[in-house]
């Protein structure tokens, strides 16, 4: 989709917010998290959700797919999963006397990689090329993936048994990392009481694949001034110089932060990025990319403090 295919900002914002509203009927009490998830999709990124089981991660993925009219697959990652279980494999067909490639479940417009850190590193790495380039190399041949291609991966906390930590290179492929957390009191009461908004019903699409691609093109057209670019650059530099961190943010992380900020500006109905868009995107984009001295992702409080200490101008 080219920039000429983009929608007007007002129309794009209206459609994007309609996706948020539709998903919000299935994920109660989480408007901020839903907004960030939709922004991640609009920015043509991938989403990592780290949380305990049972808080609605799969429901969020299904609701996003249905609201956008996307074909989706759910992959349950396990310790014995092989790369071919994701990518597919060629099988011999006797009637044609030749090998025919059977695409794996990764060939979908939205892929839910459930409990991704239960799979061994070799299988996790099979996602790297797919998430970065929208294609995969199988048996010496490069095969394109659908467009759009959106991965939502869920990850159990690292202290859960039977998990393999995601390497930095894999984490960097996720535009955002979110945590849904437990629902607020009223939302949980509505869920337990079986109110209409809490039932697991099918969701009618509010946009289709073509409109989603146009929304992504609109997002890429949102203007970012030199002042915004310099603000993001100061944040990157601050993360690299901070003594609390062993690994700061890369230039690719800066591009990810700008993409997320553009999507949030679009949701607000603006045709330009404001500092508050960068600030809202900061923790979801930077939190999993900054490494602390212990080799684990830096504490959220330290990442938030870095943002607070960096001047806008």
Secondary structure, 3 states (H helix, E strand, C coil): CCHHHCCCHHHHHHHHHHHHHHHHCCCCCCHHHHHHHHHHHHCCCCEEEECCCCCCHHHHHHHHHHHCCCCEEEEECCCCCCHHHHHEEEEEECCCCEEEEEECCCCCCEEEEECHHHCCHHHHCHHHHHHHHCEEEECCEEEECCCCCEEEEEECCCCCCCCCCCCHHHHCCCCEEECCCCCCHHHHHHHHHCCHHHCCCCCCCCCCHHHHHHHHHHHHCCECCHHHHHHHHHHHHHHHHCCCEEECCCHHHHHHHHHHHHHHHHHCCCCECCHHHHHHHHHHHHCCCCEECCCCECCHHHHHHHHHHCCCC
